[in-house]
Amino acid sequence: MVVAPETAQLSETQHTAWMLINLLARAQRVVHQVKVSCPTDVALTGRIVPLAPRDVELAEALVSGGEAVGAVPVTPGSPGRDDVVLIVGATRLDGVPGRHVRGRGWWGGVGDSPIELTGAPNDLPFGPYVAAALAAAEVFLDVRLPAAAERRPTFYGWDCWKSALVAHPGELTPADLRKVDLSGTALAGVGAVGAAWVHTIWATPGLIGDVTLADADAKGITTSNLNRCALFGHAGLDQPKADEAARLTADSTVTWRPHHSRLEELPDLPTLLVSAVDTNRAREALQHRYPPRILSGSTRDLRAEILCIGPPGVGACLRCYNKPESFTGDDELRARTRTGGPDAIAALAKTASVPTAEVADWVEQGSCDEVGARLLRTLRAAEQGREPPRFAVGFTSVMAGVLLAAETIKTLIGTPLTSDSPRSNNVTFQFFAPASNINGAEHRARDLSCAACAPTNPATAVWRRRFDGKGGGPR
Ligand SMILES: [Zn+2]
């Protein structure tokens, strides 16, 4: 990764460079090593690298931040003959073919030649982070799904302000978000999408207010989280996610209120709920609190999606189309083994290393002893193995988290998801076809079978009053 010397002093270049290193450094089994070529004696322009000391220069911050991830090795170095070269900022490297990565304001793009931008540079991280996600996705697809690379356009870009593919940054988008007040905003879930949201809010200059972060994951940060959560480093392993996110970004201009619990268990109802939870069961629990405004970010395989929930009874809610995951009960697992007969009993005995006679007893009588618990664990593991394998990749989560942060700001300053069609409440970005016109905003009506936002549900009327700013009585 080459940081163009001509533009290295710009925030937009520094944000792009860091997020790209951050993503590549997590791409184990895709990226072997990240080499960073960056001019020395360039000062950091602000909050750029959460995993590095704040008082070092850019080149050192990029490398030490990448090393702090603790996955793929990150070192200083120049491009070698067989390296994939990514050039951040505007420069022409004579004789070195590479992909150019550039972001400005709310816009980010990638292309085969240096990307020249009009208008004045600014300090916002949204577009730079989008550019980094687009470039990291290309690296991933080149390795895992080379056929996708053959169809790749020479140049494309995404604008978070318009929620659309456009070739250049908008001239009239706001660049100064100082004093935008996030008080009353609460983030539910500090996993991969939520961590990217925190990272983006932290890097945005001048935002103010108290922000709640809630995550109840009892395991805290795990090694597999490091591959997807583009905020945490190796030093944070086992820590509760909300606390660690707040600690790493404690120099934010907003004040974090971290909680190691579910958001719906906290006493105060947020005015703006930002949902980054990853199960439908959790989405349903959040919807049942009926906060006035809700934004949702999610990923599936190579797709990032944002939903501006409501209006109540009209647009989709958090529960719509999201049937809570079925949970297979203990008795059902036991009954299934009994139905499977001696073969199923023998197979379970073998996998769980339990004598066949004991499995047969358990199948008939059930028990809460150690053998029963062991057999249930074995069956549950097999149950989960039945789920189709999914890609869980950092760039998709970063895209969802950045778009979610951009929509958070837009909601607070009264800007619609897209000015092209005011009814649009959904935005989708599919990395498998990054320049396709399926990527953009559309309207997602409520799910007619959803009870949570049915016009006949009294809660929908309460929600409607809150949504309209008329208060809602007791929670
Ligand atoms: Zn609904």
Boltz pocket constraint, residues with backbone or C-beta under 6 A from the ligand:
constraints:
  - pocket:
      binder: B
      contacts: [[A, 315], [A, 316], [A, 317], [A, 318], [A, 319], [A, 320], [A, 446], [A, 447], [A, 450], [A, 451], [A, 452], [A, 453], [A, 454]]
      max_distance: 6.0
